[in-house]
Amino acid sequence: MDQRRAIVATFHRRVDVPGTLGELIAQMMHRDPADRPTSAEVRAALGGSLQRSADVRLHPRGGRR
């Protein structure tokens, strides 16, 4: 029970990711869900990086196999 209280009552550790991604992660970790970005806001913040990342995984050498 003490651990649960600590999780709820204390701050989480600082996000050590630089730049926009770090800010986004920090926002996503807010205790109050109302303060967290929606999935649409997360997608917009990430911009096209999700699609570019998927393209790299699908076509690691820049070509289709």
DSSP file (Angstrom, degrees, kcal/mol; ACC not computed):
  #  RESIDUE AA STRUCTURE BP1 BP2  ACC     N-H-->O    O-->H-N    N-H-->O    O-->H-N    TCO  KAPPA ALPHA  PHI   PSI    X-CA   Y-CA   Z-CA
    1    1 A M     >        0   0    0      0, 0.0     4,-2.1     0, 0.0     5,-0.2   0.000 360.0 360.0 360.0 -35.2    0.0    0.0    0.0
    2    2 A D  H  >  +     0   0    0      1,-0.2     4,-2.2     2,-0.2     5,-0.2   0.879 360.0  52.9 -62.5 -37.2    2.9    2.4    0.7
    3    3 A Q  H  > S+     0   0    0      2,-0.2     4,-2.3     1,-0.2    -1,-0.2   0.906 107.3  51.4 -66.2 -40.4    4.2    2.0   -2.8
    4    4 A R  H  > S+     0   0    0      1,-0.2     4,-2.1     2,-0.2    -1,-0.2   0.921 110.1  49.2 -62.1 -43.3    0.8    2.8   -4.3
    5    5 A R  H  X S+     0   0    0     -4,-2.1     4,-3.2     1,-0.2     5,-0.3   0.902 110.1  51.7 -62.6 -40.1    0.6    6.0   -2.2
    6    6 A A  H  X S+     0   0    0     -4,-2.2     4,-2.1     1,-0.2    -1,-0.2   0.895 109.0  50.2 -63.9 -39.9    4.1    6.9   -3.3
    7    7 A I  H  < S+     0   0    0     -4,-2.3    -1,-0.2     1,-0.2    -2,-0.2   0.913 118.6  38.1 -64.3 -42.1    3.2    6.5   -6.9
    8    8 A V  H  < S+     0   0    0     -4,-2.1    -2,-0.2    -5,-0.2    -1,-0.2   0.867 122.7  40.8 -76.6 -37.8    0.1    8.7   -6.6
    9    9 A A  H  < S+     0   0    0     -4,-3.2     2,-0.2    -5,-0.2    -3,-0.2   0.712 106.4  63.3 -90.6 -21.9    1.6   11.3   -4.2
   10   10 A T  S  < S-     0   0    0     -4,-2.1     2,-0.1    -5,-0.3     0, 0.0  -0.650  84.5-102.9-107.0 161.7    5.0   11.9   -5.6
   11   11 A F        -     0   0    0     -2,-0.2     2,-0.1     1,-0.1     3,-0.1  -0.467  36.0-115.7 -76.4 149.6    6.3   13.2   -8.9
   12   12 A H        -     0   0    0     -2,-0.1     3,-0.1     1,-0.1    -1,-0.1  -0.387  45.8 -82.2 -76.6 164.3    7.6   10.9  -11.5
   13   13 A R        -     0   0    0      1,-0.1    -1,-0.1    -2,-0.1     3,-0.0  -0.300  56.8 -87.6 -69.0 156.4   11.2   11.2  -12.5
   14   14 A R        -     0   0    0      1,-0.1     2,-0.5    -3,-0.1    -1,-0.1  -0.291  39.4-115.0 -64.4 142.0   12.2   13.8  -15.0
   15   15 A V        -     0   0    0      1,-0.1    -1,-0.1    -3,-0.1    11,-0.1  -0.686  24.1-164.4 -79.3 126.3   12.1   12.9  -18.7
   16   16 A D        +     0   0    0     -2,-0.5    -1,-0.1     2,-0.1     6,-0.1  -0.188  49.0 114.9-108.2  40.2   15.6   13.0  -20.1
   17   17 A V        -     0   0    0      2,-0.1     8,-0.1     5,-0.1    -2,-0.1  -0.947  62.1-129.5-110.7 124.9   14.7   13.1  -23.8
   18   18 A P     >  -     0   0    0      0, 0.0     4,-0.9     0, 0.0     3,-0.4  -0.267  58.2  -1.1 -73.6 158.0   15.8   16.3  -25.6
   19   19 A G  H  > S-     0   0    0      1,-0.2     4,-1.8     2,-0.2     3,-0.3  -0.140 114.7 -21.9  74.5-158.3   13.6   18.5  -27.7
   20   20 A T  H  > S+     0   0    0      1,-0.2     4,-2.5     2,-0.2    -1,-0.2   0.846 132.1  57.1 -60.4 -39.0   10.1   18.2  -28.8
   21   21 A L  H  > S+     0   0    0     -3,-0.4     4,-2.5     1,-0.2    -1,-0.2   0.909 106.4  49.9 -62.7 -41.2    9.9   14.5  -28.2
   22   22 A G  H  X S+     0   0    0     -4,-0.9     4,-2.4    -3,-0.3    -1,-0.2   0.904 110.9  49.3 -62.3 -42.3   10.9   15.0  -24.6
   23   23 A E  H  X S+     0   0    0     -4,-1.8     4,-2.2     2,-0.2    -2,-0.2   0.910 111.5  49.6 -62.3 -42.5    8.3   17.6  -24.1
   24   24 A L  H  X S+     0   0    0     -4,-2.5     4,-2.3     2,-0.2    -2,-0.2   0.916 110.4  49.4 -64.5 -43.8    5.7   15.4  -25.6
   25   25 A I  H  X S+     0   0    0     -4,-2.5     4,-1.1     1,-0.2    -1,-0.2   0.920 109.8  51.9 -61.1 -44.0    6.6   12.4  -23.4
   26   26 A A  H >< S+     0   0    0     -4,-2.4     3,-0.5     1,-0.2    -1,-0.2   0.905 110.3  48.5 -60.0 -41.9    6.4   14.7  -20.3
   27   27 A Q  H >< S+     0   0    0     -4,-2.2     3,-1.3     1,-0.2    -1,-0.2   0.889 108.6  54.0 -64.3 -38.7    2.9   15.8  -21.4
   28   28 A M  H 3< S+     0   0    0     -4,-2.3    -1,-0.2     1,-0.3    -2,-0.2   0.700 104.1  57.3 -69.5 -18.6    1.9   12.2  -21.9
   29   29 A M  T << S+     0   0    0     -4,-1.1    -1,-0.3    -3,-0.5    -2,-0.2   0.350  73.5 132.9 -96.0   5.6    3.0   11.3  -18.4
   30   30 A H    <   -     0   0    0     -3,-1.3     6,-0.1    -4,-0.2    -3,-0.0  -0.266  60.0-132.0 -54.8 141.7    0.8   13.9  -16.5
   31   31 A R  S    S+     0   0    0      1,-0.1    -1,-0.1     4,-0.1     5,-0.0   0.911  92.7  67.1 -63.9 -43.0   -1.0   12.3  -13.6
   32   32 A D  S >  S-     0   0    0      1,-0.2     3,-2.3     2,-0.0     4,-0.5  -0.706  76.5-148.1 -84.3 117.4   -4.4   13.7  -14.6
   33   33 A P  G >  S+     0   0    0      0, 0.0     3,-1.2     0, 0.0    -1,-0.2   0.801  97.0  64.9 -54.8 -29.2   -5.6   12.2  -17.9
   34   34 A A  G 3  S+     0   0    0      1,-0.3     4,-0.1    -3,-0.0    -3,-0.0   0.754 100.2  52.5 -65.8 -22.4   -7.3   15.4  -18.7
   35   35 A D  G <  S+     0   0    0     -3,-2.3    -1,-0.3     2,-0.1    -5,-0.1   0.531  92.7  92.4 -89.3  -7.6   -3.9   17.1  -18.9
   36   36 A R  S <  S-     0   0    0     -3,-1.2    -8,-0.2    -4,-0.5     2,-0.1  -0.568  84.4-105.9 -85.7 150.1   -2.5   14.5  -21.3
   37   37 A P        -     0   0    0      0, 0.0    -1,-0.1     0, 0.0    -2,-0.1  -0.407  35.0-114.1 -70.4 151.2   -2.6   15.0  -25.1
   38   38 A T     >  -     0   0    0      1,-0.1     4,-2.4    -2,-0.1     5,-0.2  -0.314  30.8-103.4 -74.7 167.6   -5.1   13.0  -27.1
   39   39 A S  H  > S+     0   0    0      1,-0.2     4,-2.5     2,-0.2     5,-0.2   0.872 125.0  53.4 -62.0 -35.1   -3.9   10.5  -29.6
   40   40 A A  H  > S+     0   0    0      2,-0.2     4,-2.3     1,-0.2    -1,-0.2   0.892 108.9  48.8 -65.8 -38.6   -4.7   12.9  -32.4
   41   41 A E  H  > S+     0   0    0      2,-0.2     4,-2.4     1,-0.2    -2,-0.2   0.882 110.9  50.4 -67.8 -37.8   -2.6   15.6  -30.6
   42   42 A V  H  X S+     0   0    0     -4,-2.4     4,-2.2     2,-0.2    -2,-0.2   0.937 111.3  48.3 -64.0 -46.0    0.3   13.2  -30.2
   43   43 A R  H  X S+     0   0    0     -4,-2.5     4,-1.1     1,-0.2    -2,-0.2   0.915 112.5  48.3 -60.6 -43.4    0.1   12.2  -33.9
   44   44 A A  H  < S+     0   0    0     -4,-2.3     3,-0.2     1,-0.2    -1,-0.2   0.897 110.7  51.4 -64.7 -39.7    0.0   15.9  -34.9
   45   45 A A  H  < S+     0   0    0     -4,-2.4    -1,-0.2     1,-0.2    -2,-0.2   0.870 110.7  48.2 -65.6 -35.9    3.0   16.7  -32.7
   46   46 A L  H >< S-     0   0    0     -4,-2.2     3,-1.7     1,-0.2    -1,-0.2   0.694  92.3-172.8 -77.4 -18.0    5.0   13.8  -34.2
   47   47 A G  T ><  -     0   0    0     -4,-1.1     3,-0.6     1,-0.3     4,-0.3  -0.329  61.1 -20.2  62.6-138.7    4.1   15.0  -37.7
   48   48 A G  T 3> S+     0   0    0      1,-0.2     4,-2.5     2,-0.1    -1,-0.3   0.394 109.4 100.1 -84.1   3.7    5.2   12.7  -40.4
   49   49 A S  H <> S+     0   0    0     -3,-1.7     4,-2.3     1,-0.2    -1,-0.2   0.826  77.8  56.8 -63.8 -29.8    7.8   10.9  -38.3
   50   50 A L  H <> S+     0   0    0     -3,-0.6     4,-2.2     2,-0.2    -1,-0.2   0.938 110.2  43.6 -64.5 -45.3    5.4    8.0  -37.7
   51   51 A Q  H  > S+     0   0    0     -4,-0.3     4,-2.5     2,-0.2    -2,-0.2   0.914 113.8  50.3 -66.6 -42.3    5.0    7.4  -41.4
   52   52 A R  H  X S+     0   0    0     -4,-2.5     4,-2.0     1,-0.2    -1,-0.2   0.900 110.5  50.6 -62.3 -39.5    8.7    7.8  -42.2
   53   53 A S  H  X S+     0   0    0     -4,-2.3     4,-1.9    -5,-0.2    -1,-0.2   0.908 110.4  48.9 -64.5 -42.5    9.5    5.4  -39.4
   54   54 A A  H  X S+     0   0    0     -4,-2.2     4,-2.4     1,-0.2     5,-0.2   0.897 109.4  52.9 -64.1 -40.3    7.1    2.8  -40.8
   55   55 A D  H  X S+     0   0    0     -4,-2.5     4,-2.6     1,-0.2    -1,-0.2   0.887 107.4  51.8 -63.0 -38.6    8.6    3.2  -44.3
   56   56 A V  H  < S+     0   0    0     -4,-2.0    -1,-0.2     2,-0.2    -2,-0.2   0.916 111.6  46.3 -64.8 -43.0   12.1    2.6  -42.9
   57   57 A R  H  < S+     0   0    0     -4,-1.9    -2,-0.2     1,-0.2    -1,-0.2   0.894 116.8  44.1 -66.9 -39.1   11.0   -0.6  -41.2
   58   58 A L  H  < S+     0   0    0     -4,-2.4    -2,-0.2     1,-0.3    -1,-0.2   0.868 130.7  23.3 -73.4 -35.7    9.1   -1.8  -44.3
   59   59 A H  S >< S+     0   0    0     -4,-2.6     3,-2.3    -5,-0.2    -1,-0.3  -0.610  70.2 172.0-131.1  71.1   11.9   -0.9  -46.7
   60   60 A P  T 3  S+     0   0    0      0, 0.0    -1,-0.1     0, 0.0    -3,-0.1   0.729  81.7  42.4 -59.3 -24.9   15.1   -0.8  -44.8
   61   61 A R  T 3  S-     0   0    0      2,-0.4     3,-0.1    -5,-0.0    -5,-0.1   0.220 119.5-103.4-107.1  14.7   17.3   -0.3  -47.8
   62   62 A G  S <  S+     0   0    0     -3,-2.3     2,-0.3     1,-0.3    -6,-0.0   0.482  94.4  83.8  81.3   1.0   15.1    2.2  -49.5
   63   63 A G  S    S-     0   0    0      0, 0.0    -2,-0.4     0, 0.0     2,-0.3  -0.858  79.7-104.4-131.4 167.5   13.7   -0.3  -52.0
   64   64 A R              0   0    0     -2,-0.3    -5,-0.1     1,-0.1    -6,-0.0  -0.667 360.0 360.0 -94.1 148.6   11.0   -2.9  -52.0
   65   65 A R              0   0    0     -2,-0.3    -1,-0.1     0, 0.0    -6,-0.0   0.372 360.0 360.0-115.7 360.0   11.7   -6.6  -51.8
